[in-house]
Amino acid sequence: MSGDLTDPDVRPLWEAVASRLARGDEAAAIRNVTAPLSRTGQAMVAGWLTRGRRTGARSAALRSTGSGCIVPVPKLLDALGRTPDDLRDLVEAAGVEIPDLAGQRRTADRMRADINDYAARGLPDAPLLTARLRTYGISDESLEERRRLIDALSRLRELLPLPRPVTLARLAHHCAGDPHYFDLNDSGQGDKVVLLARDLLQALQPDTPAAERALLARLGVIADRLSQTVLVLNVTATGDGPTDRALNLARSDNRPVHLTLHDLTAHPPTLESSRTWLVVENPSVVDEALMRGTSRPIVCTSGTLTAVDHTLLALAVDNGVPLEYSGDLDPSGHAIAAAVQARYRAVIRHMDETARREVDEARSTFGSAHPSGQESAERDERASPTQTSTKPKTGSQTRRVIFQEHSVILDRLLGPSTSDPLSVPRQRRGERPPGESPHTT
């Protein structure tokens, strides 16, 4: 019998028992376990159970579920002549380890309580921040880093509000020894600093990157206002401040200018509002506008909406500047368009089915085999609220990405260029491109 107990075919039974014991269940309280036994293992366990029955009693087959066979533990122990006190010895004799999960949980609970108490003492008036810290798991490996975070935030809390502005990088270096420790991105702990600011100012959750930085600025914390820039061309200002002068000088010189977040917050310009701004996604559109001598005001978000973009667009709205937005025809482009439309009342241009259809009908002068010219990637694109023409089918479908750099889109945005070597000839419906055989399919 002792050899049977360690047979590999019954090992799943002892593993199932070990799991229950590791979970903290008392041996006497375990009524049944479910084990994925092989046929041989089922026969062996059924045989043990039969030996414990009175002479002449018929053997009952083990009940099965989708996850294995149900084994009655008290009857098994009785058949083996053992008691619940022997259950742990039986499992260990079979070579199955019983991890002390309950003990590990108790240790983790104790560590969590200690670190939460540590945070509460260091940040006594920051309920939002400490509530966030309590949601994170804790382990021996993460305990040291959690203490470092709490220490850094506690040092920061002692300094706020600052008597004069200091950059977030300097504060991070002072409080944590790393100028990037409080960065406002996925790799930094800047979201904790924003929560601390909300606690101290009793403020609502900021809903844009610009609003986050404005919230921090109320406490004297200045976040990357020089590294963030927005590219503009042909924008006119009517004020006499430093940023107004920079804009007007750039326009008179027919050159683009990068405005920093410092320019827009320390010296916000007064913007001339008689002309509509074209807001685009890609810097190459601004470069093409220079080559074509385009005179309309253009602002470029460089692919996403950062704090400086939100700040400039908000200034435009405050000054009554009409806005149009155009981006790549892909999921991220439509998402940005929807945000600009909803928040800044921009009119979406050249991102509809008409533009897509015109691109698809175009023929490249370079004889590209692709029917729509320069696009090479395909990805999923869902119907977007920014589409203003024929709506695509409901649900998800594979749509070709159309980039703003396509000649058809550039002509729509900036007007056609007679000198453009990459221009797409406008062909009458049914007309073949030059050199194409009438039998080409």
Buried (B, 14 or more C-beta within 10 A) or exposed (E): EEEEBBEEBBBBBBBBBBBBBBEEBEBEEBEBBBBEBBEEBBBBBBEBBEEBBEEEEEEEEBEEEEEBBBBBBEBBBBBBEEEBEBBBEBBEEBEBEBEEEEEEEEBBEEBBEEBBEBBBEBBEEBEBBBEBBEEEEBEEEBBEEBBBBBBBBBBBBEBBEEEEEBBBBEBBBBBBEBBBBBBBEEEBBBBBBBBBBBBBBEBEEBEBBBBBBBBBBEBBBBBBBEEBBBBBBBBBBEBEBEBBBBBBEBBEEEEBBBBBBBBBBBBBBBBBBEBBBBBBBBBBBBBBBBEBEBEBBBBBBBBEBBBBBBBBBBBBBEBEBBBBBBBBBBBBBBBBBBBBBEBBEBEBBBBBBBBBEBBBBBBBBEEBEEEBBBBEEEEEBEBBEBBBEEEBEEEEEEBBBBBBBBBBBBBBBBEBBEEBEBBBEEEEEEEEEEEEEEEEE
